[in-house]
């Protein structure tokens, strides 16, 4: 079956959403349990967050070097191959006890989990223009729910079965996903005659020629840096200063899943032409989201939960709004446009998670609040600067 526009049924949207959520969860399982993994494999506390950051760096590398192939190679086959590599990587993570090997495997887990970013442009290709925001928003809802549920699921599994069991379960789920992809996703052979080298070389041209892409990549890179900083540091804060167990941290992380409702809402807002005002509000409230934890010490855990919900909602809303804008630029280049957009996002995420442990160890939660508030503020200032110059299309 060859992919054509108007082929995105409601059932297909739900299927794509499930697959995206299950696959992207691979890069977040380690986030709440680095405190268990690190001592077991011989990593220091200050190096523990590199498990998360290297996974995200691997994902960024996959976005840059693999996702553009979605504009060149048959999409379904490409997704299945990357999913099979993910299975092998997850199994290797489950059985190794060498710190350097585990860090290398973490890089590969991220690298091989990019099939979601081939699936999403495929969905945008299948959907008609008038409903593209809704379709992408629905699928992003599944992806973002996968990101948010990965943390509590990982915490519960690690608490009851050990952290290695989580990677074994993830590998089994990827095996099932590969079968689902093979049986249900339509084939799509892009109409593109360029070589791989020309395809990669064209990324710079696209980045230079598309101001909307540059602006949106910067905004969401800053937002995702804060997202990763918060969710890497908050398990440490909850365990050390509030005495929460892994299962209790899992319940806390479930609260953040409420923010997944932002994705379909964002898609509808974008289709209705409200991208600019929604983007402004998302950046503003993301910067303010760290304040509730300081209302009263007795309610600090509740304040952290409020921060998690508001921050997740804002980050996800801004991501979908940006994705809708980027996908509207050039239909033939959607794979590469998505690669550039998402690579920038996960570079920001990798930076946020890599500094989280060091920032927390040196300054506690106060420093996390300061650093976390600065990133979305930078995005907001840039957004206002672009709007003030009258560059509405680039905003």
WOGI-V963844 format. One record per run of one state. SS is the DSSP state (a for helix, b for strand, c for the rest). FROM is the first residue (numbers start at 0). LEN is the number of residues. If there is no record, write none. Layout:
ss->SS from->FROM len->LEN
ss->SS from->FROM len->LEN
//
This chain:
ss->c from->0 len->1
ss->b from->1 len->1
ss->c from->2 len->7
ss->a from->9 len->18
ss->c from->27 len->3
ss->a from->30 len->11
ss->c from->41 len->8
ss->a from->49 len->16
ss->c from->65 len->1
ss->a from->66 len->5
ss->c from->71 len->3
ss->a from->74 len->21
ss->c from->95 len->3
ss->a from->98 len->13
ss->c from->111 len->4
ss->a from->115 len->11
ss->c from->126 len->2
ss->a from->128 len->33
ss->c from->161 len->1
ss->a from->162 len->22
ss->c from->184 len->2
ss->b from->186 len->1
ss->c from->187 len->8
ss->a from->195 len->14
ss->c from->209 len->1
ss->a from->210 len->32
ss->c from->242 len->3
ss->a from->245 len->26
ss->c from->271 len->3
ss->a from->274 len->14
ss->c from->288 len->2
ss->a from->290 len->4
ss->c from->294 len->2
ss->a from->296 len->31
ss->c from->327 len->3
ss->a from->330 len->58
ss->c from->388 len->3
ss->a from->391 len->3
ss->c from->394 len->1
//
